[in-house]
Amino acid sequence: MRLLVTAILMLAAALPAQVKFKFGAIKDQQQQTKAAEGPADIYAQISFKDENSNGILENRENAVVTVKLMNKGIGDAQEIKVSLVEESATPDPNIYIEKEKTIPRLRPREEMKVEFKIVAGKKVKSAVRKFAIKGIEKEGYDMETAYLELSTQEFEPPKLQFSGLEIIERGEGLYPKKSDGRLEKGERVKVRVMVQNVGLSTAANVRFAVATSTENIKLAENEGELGDIRSGDVKELNFIISPNNRVEASGPLPVYLSMEDATKDGVIRAFQLPILLDQKPEDPKIVSVEAKPTQQKQVTRIQFTGSKSSALADGYVDIKDVPASKTENPNAVAVVIGIENYQNVPSAPYAANDAEIMKRYFENRLGISRDRILLFTNEQVRGIFFKKMFDPERGTLSTYVKPGETDLYVFYSGHGMPNKAADQTFLFPVDGDKEFLEESGYPLSKFYENLNKLNAKSVTVILDACFSGASRSSAQIKEQNLIAAKGIKLKVTKPWTTFKNFTVINSSTGEETSLGFDESETGLFTYFLTAGLKGEADKNKNREITLGELKEYVTTNVTQVSRRISGTQTPEFDGDPNRVMVKY
């Protein structure tokens, strides 16, 4: 036997080199055949994410398209060339996209992802541009083509504008001769100047300087920083002025304001302030900043040609996927109300959806036990529901609250109603009658008063409702008047500011309309609130979301997106900004 083995080895050694190579080639070919046994079957998940998460690529903004490929076949996928190519005959040269990327091999049940960075230049135009997303596999087992409909927004610069001023005569180091709101020779007073950004972009890192062309006017504290001024926002600056007895001026004093932001897009140069001797300044003039026709309303979308591809986020956060957090609050209770289909007034689109999804966030993100989350929608909220729920002595909620121990949450989505005098506002049941508002509505003042009387450890109220007298609208749903005087100036107070441990979050100010968001089929506010609670608001990435972080994220995004839908919506947050809402 040993002699036979030796003979075989000697024979193999004597074979020509090319023959030995053929043995290796046959082996390699067998391995390749084995790797290619059966077809590859490529599935894809695609997402789009821009820096401010509003689904629109704005000038000088970056975005990322992520393509996650999965091989659900039984053979290897080889050399998958993934590309993102614009289909327009006239591509925008101000949109920069990374080139084709290759995945060398994708084995069965394996997943890999590639990312394409997109950058918009300053001169990008407002448009919706279509890009084909392709994955070409070497052996022909290609990915189904998908399409990115990229919404871009051209540059709308910030515009800083003087709004008004007033004379402040009381304070340390000031010397007024009279307290009449007028400036006289020989006085030393403070001038408070109001400046508004009437442009559509944020003016970042704004600085100011006040100067005079005469030595007879002394200025102090006349340079400084104002930080960022968002579109529509008003900020105040203060400086000290003292005209001596030699000042001669028949019109405005020679005092000039200059301002500029970091990019020098929003600039005020040597604007002569209307400061007159012995005359009271005019009242400030604040303007409403509305979207222009060039403002993009459609968000970026992803379309698919088959069933093997899906969107990870479709331009936005998937708020319906609610992962569990580390937050536990066994003593908490939540009342969740959503009224959409009103009987006697126009509907509140998506309000019932708001309640359904918030129930899941109270459970999975805020750690409230499922059996302590009380959900009520539409027909369940009729008649004297609010009284039966919130009465501090006989109401349903009183049986759940242990004084000093229970964290109480209330979420309401639906119509809010102001009375004709605009001095009282009401929560409105599904069968409410606006002609008998005092009888069928539930006064917001009574609502807060009764919550306070429950003596809970803490109270958090979240309202996705407006009290402007208009119905909820969206990009696809027109606004309707609920009362004769829409947009009235409310004369109501905020009683919760005097209560202990209250956090109150309103979806808009009293004169604004709270909008719906068609993409998520929720309220615009509820969408960004839940996205924030899911983790988008965690600015410092420490796995904790504070009320302050949530406020910044929600307010910034709701304000930006609302202007592209229908006017401005500005959420309001009252409470401790350091309060940790979610740990995950």
C-alpha positions as CSV (number, residue, x, y, z in Angstrom):
1,M,0.0,0.0,0.0
2,R,2.8,2.4,0.9
3,L,4.5,1.6,-2.5
4,L,1.2,2.6,-4.3
5,V,0.9,5.9,-2.6
6,T,4.6,6.7,-3.3
7,A,4.1,5.9,-7.0
8,I,1.0,8.2,-7.2
9,L,3.0,11.1,-5.7
10,M,5.9,10.5,-8.1
11,L,3.5,10.5,-11.1
12,A,1.9,13.7,-10.0
13,A,5.3,15.4,-9.6
14,A,6.2,14.4,-13.2
15,L,3.1,16.0,-14.7
16,P,3.6,19.1,-16.8
17,A,2.9,22.4,-15.1
18,Q,0.0,23.3,-17.3
19,V,-1.7,20.0,-16.4
20,K,-1.3,20.7,-12.7
21,F,-2.8,24.2,-13.2
22,K,-5.8,22.6,-14.9
23,F,-6.4,20.6,-11.7
24,G,-6.5,23.9,-9.7
25,A,-8.7,25.5,-12.3
26,I,-11.2,22.7,-12.1
27,K,-11.2,23.2,-8.3
28,D,-11.7,26.9,-8.6
29,Q,-14.5,26.4,-11.1
30,Q,-16.2,24.0,-8.7
31,Q,-16.0,26.6,-6.0
32,Q,-17.4,29.3,-8.3
33,T,-20.2,27.0,-9.3
34,K,-20.9,26.3,-5.7
35,A,-21.0,30.0,-4.9
36,A,-23.4,30.6,-7.8
37,E,-25.8,27.7,-6.9
38,G,-29.2,29.1,-7.2
39,P,-30.2,32.7,-7.8
40,A,-29.6,35.8,-5.6
41,D,-32.8,37.7,-4.7
42,I,-32.1,41.3,-3.7
43,Y,-34.5,43.3,-1.6
44,A,-33.9,46.9,-0.6
45,Q,-34.9,49.4,2.1
46,I,-34.3,53.0,1.2
47,S,-34.4,56.1,3.4
48,F,-33.8,59.9,2.9
49,K,-32.6,62.1,5.7
50,D,-31.8,65.8,5.5
51,E,-30.1,67.8,8.2
52,N,-33.2,69.5,9.7
53,S,-35.5,66.5,9.1
54,N,-38.1,68.4,7.2
55,G,-37.9,66.3,4.1
56,I,-36.8,69.1,1.8
57,L,-33.2,69.7,0.7
58,E,-32.6,73.4,1.2
59,N,-29.7,75.6,-0.1
60,R,-26.4,74.7,1.6
61,E,-27.9,71.7,3.3
62,N,-26.6,68.1,3.3
63,A,-28.7,65.0,3.1
64,V,-28.1,61.2,2.9
65,V,-29.8,58.5,0.9
66,T,-29.3,55.1,2.6
67,V,-29.8,52.0,0.5
68,K,-29.9,48.8,2.6
69,L,-29.7,45.6,0.5
70,M,-30.7,42.1,1.7
71,N,-30.1,38.9,-0.2
72,K,-33.1,36.6,0.3
73,G,-32.0,34.2,-2.4
74,I,-30.0,31.0,-2.1
75,G,-27.0,32.1,-4.1
76,D,-24.4,34.9,-3.7
77,A,-25.0,38.3,-5.3
78,Q,-21.8,39.4,-7.0
79,E,-20.5,43.0,-7.6
80,I,-23.7,44.9,-7.1
81,K,-23.2,48.4,-8.5
82,V,-25.6,50.8,-6.7
83,S,-26.2,54.2,-8.2
84,L,-28.4,57.3,-7.7
85,V,-28.8,59.0,-11.1
86,E,-31.0,62.0,-12.0
87,E,-33.4,61.3,-14.8
88,S,-33.9,65.0,-15.8
89,A,-32.6,66.1,-19.2
90,T,-31.3,69.3,-17.5
91,P,-29.8,68.3,-14.1
92,D,-29.3,71.1,-11.6
93,P,-25.6,71.7,-11.3
94,N,-26.1,72.9,-7.8
95,I,-27.0,69.5,-6.5
96,Y,-24.0,67.3,-5.8
97,I,-24.3,63.5,-5.4
98,E,-21.8,60.9,-4.6
99,K,-21.0,58.5,-7.5
100,E,-21.8,54.8,-8.0
101,K,-20.8,52.4,-5.2
102,T,-20.1,48.7,-5.4
103,I,-20.9,45.9,-3.0
104,P,-18.4,43.1,-3.9
105,R,-20.5,40.2,-2.6
106,L,-23.8,39.7,-0.7
107,R,-24.3,36.2,0.6
108,P,-27.7,34.7,1.3
109,R,-29.4,36.2,4.3
110,E,-26.7,38.9,4.5
111,E,-27.4,42.6,4.7
112,M,-25.2,45.6,3.6
113,K,-25.9,49.2,3.2
114,V,-24.4,52.1,1.1
115,E,-24.9,55.8,1.6
116,F,-25.0,58.6,-0.9
117,K,-24.3,62.1,0.4
118,I,-26.3,64.9,-1.4
119,V,-25.3,68.5,-1.1
120,A,-27.3,71.5,-2.2
121,G,-25.4,74.6,-3.3
122,K,-26.5,78.1,-2.5
123,K,-28.0,78.6,-6.0
124,V,-30.2,75.5,-6.0
125,K,-33.7,76.1,-7.4
126,S,-37.1,75.1,-5.9
127,A,-38.1,71.9,-7.8
128,V,-39.0,68.2,-7.5
129,R,-36.3,66.2,-9.2
130,K,-36.5,62.5,-10.0
131,F,-33.6,60.2,-9.4
132,A,-33.4,56.5,-10.3
133,I,-32.0,54.2,-7.6
134,K,-30.5,51.1,-9.2
135,G,-28.6,48.1,-8.1
136,I,-27.1,46.2,-11.0
137,E,-25.8,42.7,-10.1
138,K,-23.1,41.0,-12.2
139,E,-25.1,37.9,-13.0
140,G,-28.3,39.8,-13.8
141,Y,-30.0,39.4,-10.4
142,D,-30.6,43.1,-10.2
143,M,-32.4,45.1,-7.5
144,E,-35.8,46.5,-8.5
145,T,-35.4,50.1,-9.6
146,A,-36.8,52.7,-7.1
147,Y,-37.2,56.4,-7.5
148,L,-36.3,59.3,-5.3
149,E,-38.5,62.4,-5.8
150,L,-36.2,65.0,-4.3
151,S,-37.8,68.2,-3.2
152,T,-35.3,71.1,-3.2
153,Q,-35.8,74.7,-1.9
154,E,-34.1,77.7,-3.4
155,F,-32.4,80.3,-1.2
156,E,-34.8,82.7,0.5
157,P,-32.4,85.0,2.5
158,P,-33.1,86.3,6.0
159,K,-34.1,89.9,6.1
160,L,-33.6,91.9,9.2
161,Q,-36.0,94.8,9.6
162,F,-36.4,97.5,12.2
163,S,-39.8,97.1,14.0
164,G,-39.9,99.8,16.6
165,L,-38.3,101.2,19.7
166,E,-39.2,102.5,23.2
167,I,-37.6,104.7,25.8
168,I,-36.8,103.0,29.1
169,E,-36.3,105.5,31.9
170,R,-36.0,103.3,35.0
171,G,-32.9,101.4,35.9
172,E,-29.5,101.5,37.4
173,G,-27.3,104.3,35.9
174,L,-30.2,106.0,34.2
175,Y,-31.1,109.7,34.7
176,P,-34.5,110.8,33.3
177,K,-35.9,114.2,34.0
178,K,-39.4,112.9,33.6
179,S,-41.0,109.5,33.3
180,D,-43.0,110.1,30.2
181,G,-41.5,107.8,27.6
182,R,-39.8,110.7,25.8
183,L,-36.1,111.6,25.3
184,E,-34.9,115.1,26.4
185,K,-31.6,116.8,26.3
186,G,-29.5,116.1,29.4
187,E,-31.1,112.7,30.1
188,R,-29.5,109.3,30.2
189,V,-32.0,106.6,29.2
190,K,-32.1,103.1,27.7
191,V,-33.4,102.6,24.2
192,R,-35.0,99.3,23.5
193,V,-35.0,98.4,19.8
194,M,-37.1,95.7,18.3
195,V,-35.9,93.9,15.1
196,Q,-37.8,91.3,13.2
197,N,-36.5,88.7,10.6
198,V,-39.1,89.1,7.8
199,G,-37.2,86.8,5.5
200,L,-37.8,83.0,5.2
201,S,-34.4,81.8,6.4
202,T,-32.8,82.0,9.9
203,A,-30.4,84.8,10.4
204,A,-27.6,83.1,12.3
205,N,-25.2,84.6,14.9
206,V,-26.5,88.1,14.5
207,R,-24.4,91.0,15.8
208,F,-25.4,94.7,16.2
209,A,-23.7,98.0,16.6
210,V,-25.2,101.5,17.2
211,A,-23.2,104.6,16.3
212,T,-23.6,108.3,16.1
213,S,-22.1,111.0,13.9
214,T,-21.9,113.7,16.6
215,E,-19.9,114.1,19.8
216,N,-22.9,115.7,21.5
217,I,-24.6,112.3,21.9
218,K,-23.0,109.8,24.2
219,L,-23.7,106.0,23.7
220,A,-22.9,103.1,25.9
221,E,-23.5,99.3,25.7
222,N,-24.0,99.9,22.0
223,E,-22.5,96.7,20.6
224,G,-23.5,93.1,21.1
225,E,-24.7,89.7,19.9
226,L,-28.3,88.6,19.5
227,G,-27.7,84.9,18.5
228,D,-30.0,83.4,15.9
229,I,-33.2,85.1,14.7
230,R,-35.6,82.7,13.0
231,S,-38.0,83.6,10.3
232,G,-40.8,85.8,11.7
233,D,-39.2,86.1,15.1
234,V,-38.6,89.4,16.9
235,K,-35.6,90.1,19.1
236,E,-34.8,93.1,21.3
237,L,-31.5,95.0,21.7
238,N,-30.8,97.7,24.3
239,F,-28.3,100.5,24.4
240,I,-27.8,103.7,26.5
241,I,-28.1,107.2,25.0
242,S,-27.4,110.6,26.5
243,P,-27.8,113.7,24.4
244,N,-26.2,116.8,25.9
245,N,-27.6,120.3,25.8
246,R,-25.8,121.2,22.6
247,V,-27.7,118.8,20.4
248,E,-29.5,120.4,17.6
249,A,-31.9,118.3,15.6
250,S,-35.3,119.1,14.0
251,G,-35.8,115.5,13.0
252,P,-34.4,112.1,14.1
253,L,-31.2,112.2,16.0
254,P,-28.1,111.0,14.0
255,V,-28.0,107.6,15.6
256,Y,-27.5,104.6,13.3
257,L,-28.1,100.9,13.7
258,S,-26.1,98.3,11.8
259,M,-26.7,94.5,12.0
260,E,-25.4,91.4,10.1
261,D,-25.6,87.7,10.4
262,A,-22.9,85.1,10.1
263,T,-23.3,84.7,6.3
264,K,-24.0,88.4,5.8
265,D,-27.2,87.5,4.0
266,G,-29.4,89.5,6.4
267,V,-27.9,92.9,6.8
268,I,-29.0,96.3,8.1
269,R,-26.4,99.1,7.3
270,A,-26.4,102.4,9.1
271,F,-30.2,102.6,9.5
272,Q,-31.1,105.9,11.1
273,L,-33.2,105.1,14.2
274,P,-36.4,107.3,14.5
275,I,-35.3,108.8,17.9
276,L,-36.8,112.2,18.3
277,L,-36.3,114.7,21.1
278,D,-39.4,115.3,23.2
279,Q,-41.6,113.0,21.2
280,K,-42.9,109.5,22.2
281,P,-41.9,106.8,19.7
282,E,-44.6,105.1,17.6
283,D,-45.8,101.7,18.5
284,P,-43.8,98.8,17.1
285,K,-45.0,97.2,13.9
286,I,-44.7,93.4,13.7
287,V,-45.6,91.8,10.4
288,S,-46.8,88.3,9.6
289,V,-44.3,86.3,7.5
290,E,-46.0,84.1,4.9
291,A,-44.7,81.5,2.6
292,K,-43.9,82.6,-1.0
293,P,-45.0,80.7,-4.1
294,T,-41.5,79.4,-4.4
295,Q,-41.7,77.8,-1.0
296,Q,-41.6,74.0,-1.4
297,K,-44.6,72.2,0.0
298,Q,-44.0,68.6,-1.2
299,V,-41.6,66.6,0.9
300,T,-39.1,64.2,-0.6
301,R,-40.7,60.8,-1.5
302,I,-39.5,57.4,-2.5
303,Q,-41.4,55.4,-5.1
304,F,-41.1,51.7,-5.9
305,T,-41.7,49.6,-9.0
306,G,-42.2,46.3,-7.2
307,S,-42.8,44.7,-3.9
308,K,-39.1,43.9,-3.0
309,S,-38.3,47.5,-2.0
310,S,-39.6,49.6,0.9
311,A,-38.9,52.9,2.6
312,L,-37.2,53.0,5.9
313,A,-38.5,56.5,6.6
314,D,-39.9,57.8,3.3
315,G,-38.3,61.2,4.0
316,Y,-39.4,61.2,7.6
317,V,-39.1,59.3,10.9
318,D,-41.3,56.2,11.0
319,I,-43.3,57.3,14.1
320,K,-45.5,54.1,13.9
321,D,-42.5,52.0,14.9
322,V,-42.3,52.8,18.7
323,P,-39.4,51.0,20.4
324,A,-39.5,50.4,24.1
325,S,-37.4,52.7,26.2
326,K,-35.8,52.3,29.6
327,T,-38.3,54.6,31.2
328,E,-40.5,53.0,33.8
329,N,-43.3,54.9,35.6
330,P,-45.7,52.4,37.3
331,N,-47.5,55.1,39.3
332,A,-48.3,57.3,36.2
333,V,-51.7,57.5,34.5
334,A,-52.5,59.0,31.1
335,V,-55.8,60.2,29.7
336,V,-55.7,60.3,25.9
337,I,-58.4,62.0,23.9
338,G,-58.8,62.4,20.1
339,I,-62.0,63.8,18.5
340,E,-62.1,63.9,14.7
341,N,-65.6,63.4,13.5
342,Y,-67.6,66.2,15.1
343,Q,-71.4,66.2,14.6
344,N,-72.1,70.0,14.4
345,V,-68.8,71.5,13.2
346,P,-66.2,70.6,10.6
347,S,-64.0,67.7,11.4
348,A,-60.5,67.8,12.9
349,P,-58.5,65.7,10.4
350,Y,-56.3,62.9,11.9
351,A,-57.2,63.8,15.6
352,A,-58.3,60.2,16.3
353,N,-55.0,59.0,14.8
354,D,-53.1,61.4,17.1
355,A,-54.7,59.8,20.1
356,E,-54.1,56.2,19.0
357,I,-50.4,56.8,18.3
358,M,-49.9,58.8,21.5
359,K,-51.2,55.9,23.5
360,R,-48.4,53.8,22.2
361,Y,-45.8,56.5,23.0
362,F,-47.1,56.8,26.6
363,E,-46.7,53.1,27.0
364,N,-43.4,52.4,25.1
365,R,-41.5,55.6,25.5
366,L,-42.8,57.2,28.7
367,G,-43.1,53.8,30.5
368,I,-46.8,54.0,31.6
369,S,-48.6,50.7,32.2
370,R,-51.0,49.8,29.5
371,D,-53.9,49.4,31.9
372,R,-53.3,52.9,33.2
373,I,-53.7,54.6,29.8
374,L,-57.3,55.7,29.2
375,L,-58.0,56.2,25.5
376,F,-61.2,57.9,24.2
377,T,-61.9,58.8,20.6
378,N,-64.8,60.4,18.7
379,E,-68.2,59.1,20.0
380,Q,-66.8,58.2,23.3
381,V,-66.3,61.9,24.1
382,R,-69.8,63.3,24.2
383,G,-72.1,65.1,26.6
384,I,-70.6,65.8,30.0
385,F,-67.6,63.5,29.3
386,F,-65.0,66.1,30.5
387,K,-66.8,66.8,33.7
388,K,-67.2,63.1,34.5
389,M,-63.5,62.5,33.7
390,F,-61.8,65.5,35.4
391,D,-64.0,66.3,38.3
392,P,-61.6,66.2,41.3
393,E,-64.1,64.6,43.6
394,R,-66.4,62.3,41.6
395,G,-64.5,62.0,38.3
396,T,-63.0,58.8,36.8
397,L,-59.5,60.2,36.9
398,S,-59.7,60.8,40.7
399,T,-59.8,57.1,41.2
400,Y,-56.4,56.6,39.5
401,V,-54.5,59.5,41.1
402,K,-52.8,59.1,44.5
403,P,-52.0,62.5,45.9
404,G,-48.3,63.2,45.8
405,E,-47.4,59.9,44.1
406,T,-49.0,59.9,40.6
407,D,-47.5,61.5,37.5
408,L,-50.5,62.6,35.5
409,Y,-50.5,63.0,31.7
410,V,-53.4,64.4,29.6
411,F,-53.3,64.4,25.8
412,Y,-56.1,66.1,23.8
413,S,-56.4,66.4,20.0
414,G,-59.4,68.0,18.5
415,H,-61.1,71.4,18.3
416,G,-60.6,74.2,20.9
417,M,-63.2,76.9,20.9
418,P,-63.0,80.5,22.0
419,N,-66.1,82.4,23.1
420,K,-67.2,85.6,21.3
421,A,-65.5,87.8,23.8
422,A,-62.2,85.9,23.4
423,D,-61.7,85.8,27.1
424,Q,-62.4,82.1,27.6
425,T,-61.6,79.0,25.7
426,F,-63.1,75.5,25.7
427,L,-62.4,71.9,25.0
428,F,-65.2,70.7,22.7
429,P,-66.9,67.2,22.8
430,V,-68.0,65.4,19.6
431,D,-71.7,66.6,20.0
432,G,-70.8,70.1,21.1
433,D,-72.9,73.0,19.9
434,K,-71.0,76.2,19.3
435,E,-74.2,78.3,19.7
436,F,-74.3,77.0,23.3
437,L,-70.6,76.9,23.9
438,E,-70.7,77.7,27.6
439,E,-73.2,74.8,28.2
440,S,-71.7,72.2,25.9
441,G,-68.0,73.0,26.0
442,Y,-65.6,72.5,28.9
443,P,-63.8,75.7,30.1
444,L,-60.0,75.3,29.8
445,S,-59.7,77.3,33.1
446,K,-61.9,74.8,34.9
447,F,-59.9,72.0,33.2
448,Y,-56.6,73.2,34.7
449,E,-58.2,74.1,38.0
450,N,-59.5,70.6,38.5
451,L,-56.2,69.0,37.4
452,N,-54.5,71.0,40.1
453,K,-57.1,69.9,42.7
454,L,-56.2,66.3,42.1
455,N,-52.8,67.0,43.9
456,A,-50.8,64.7,41.6
457,K,-47.1,64.5,42.0
458,S,-46.8,66.1,38.6
459,V,-49.2,67.1,35.7
460,T,-48.2,67.1,32.1
461,V,-50.8,68.5,29.6
462,I,-50.3,68.2,25.8
463,L,-52.8,69.9,23.5
464,D,-52.8,69.4,19.7
465,A,-55.6,71.9,19.3
466,C,-55.9,75.5,18.4
467,F,-58.2,78.2,19.8
468,S,-58.1,80.6,16.9
469,G,-61.6,79.8,15.6
470,A,-60.5,77.9,12.6
471,S,-60.6,74.2,11.8
472,R,-57.5,72.0,11.3
473,S,-56.2,72.2,7.8
474,S,-53.3,70.6,5.9
475,A,-51.7,70.7,2.4
476,Q,-54.7,68.7,1.1
477,I,-57.5,69.8,3.4
478,K,-58.8,73.4,3.4
479,E,-59.3,75.4,6.5
480,Q,-62.9,76.3,7.6
481,N,-64.2,78.8,10.1
482,L,-65.6,77.4,13.3
483,I,-66.7,80.8,14.6
484,A,-67.5,84.1,12.9
485,A,-64.3,85.8,14.0
486,K,-61.4,83.7,13.0
487,G,-57.9,84.6,14.3
488,I,-59.2,86.8,17.1
489,K,-56.7,88.0,19.8
490,L,-57.3,85.9,22.9
491,K,-57.5,87.6,26.2
492,V,-57.0,84.5,28.4
493,T,-54.4,83.9,31.1
494,K,-52.2,80.9,31.8
495,P,-53.4,79.6,35.2
496,W,-50.9,76.7,35.2
497,T,-48.0,79.0,35.7
498,T,-49.1,79.4,39.3
499,F,-49.5,75.7,39.9
500,K,-46.7,73.5,41.2
501,N,-45.1,70.8,39.0
502,F,-47.1,71.6,35.9
503,T,-45.8,71.1,32.3
504,V,-48.0,72.4,29.6
505,I,-47.3,71.9,25.9
506,N,-49.5,73.6,23.3
507,S,-49.3,72.9,19.6
508,S,-49.7,76.6,18.6
509,T,-50.1,80.1,20.0
510,G,-53.7,81.3,20.7
511,E,-54.0,83.1,17.4
512,E,-52.5,80.4,15.1
513,T,-54.1,77.4,13.5
514,S,-52.8,73.9,14.4
515,L,-52.2,72.0,11.1
516,G,-52.6,68.4,10.0
517,F,-49.8,66.5,8.3
518,D,-50.9,64.4,5.4
519,E,-47.6,62.4,5.1
520,S,-48.1,60.8,8.6
521,E,-51.9,61.2,8.8
522,T,-51.5,63.0,12.2
523,G,-51.3,66.5,13.4
524,L,-48.1,68.3,12.3
525,F,-47.3,68.9,16.0
526,T,-48.1,65.3,17.0
527,Y,-45.8,64.0,14.2
528,F,-42.8,66.0,15.4
529,L,-43.6,65.4,19.1
530,T,-43.6,61.7,18.6
531,A,-40.5,61.8,16.4
532,G,-38.8,63.8,19.1
533,L,-39.8,61.3,21.8
534,K,-38.5,58.4,19.6
535,G,-35.0,59.9,19.7
536,E,-34.8,62.7,17.1
537,A,-34.8,65.3,19.8
538,D,-31.8,63.8,21.6
539,K,-29.5,66.6,20.6
540,N,-26.4,65.6,22.7
541,K,-26.9,61.9,21.9
542,N,-26.8,60.9,25.6
543,R,-29.8,58.5,25.3
544,E,-31.9,60.9,27.4
545,I,-34.5,63.4,26.0
546,T,-35.2,66.4,28.1
547,L,-38.1,68.8,27.9
548,G,-35.7,71.5,26.6
549,E,-34.4,69.3,23.8
550,L,-37.9,68.3,22.9
551,K,-39.0,72.0,22.8
552,E,-36.1,72.9,20.5
553,Y,-36.7,70.0,18.1
554,V,-40.5,70.3,17.9
555,T,-40.6,74.1,17.8
556,T,-37.9,74.4,15.1
557,N,-39.4,71.8,12.8
558,V,-43.1,72.6,13.3
559,T,-42.4,76.3,12.6
560,Q,-40.4,75.5,9.4
561,V,-42.8,73.0,7.9
562,S,-46.0,74.9,8.8
563,R,-44.9,77.9,6.7
564,R,-44.8,75.6,3.7
565,I,-48.3,74.3,4.4
566,S,-50.4,77.3,5.5
567,G,-48.9,80.1,7.6
568,T,-46.9,79.8,10.8
569,Q,-47.6,77.4,13.7
570,T,-45.5,78.0,16.8
571,P,-45.7,75.3,19.6
572,E,-45.4,76.6,23.2
573,F,-43.7,74.7,26.1
574,D,-44.0,75.7,29.7
575,G,-42.1,73.6,32.3
576,D,-38.6,72.7,33.6
577,P,-36.3,72.4,30.5
578,N,-34.0,70.0,32.4
579,R,-36.8,67.5,33.1
580,V,-35.9,64.1,31.6
581,M,-38.9,62.8,29.6
582,V,-37.4,59.6,28.1
583,K,-34.4,57.4,28.8
584,Y,-33.6,54.8,26.2
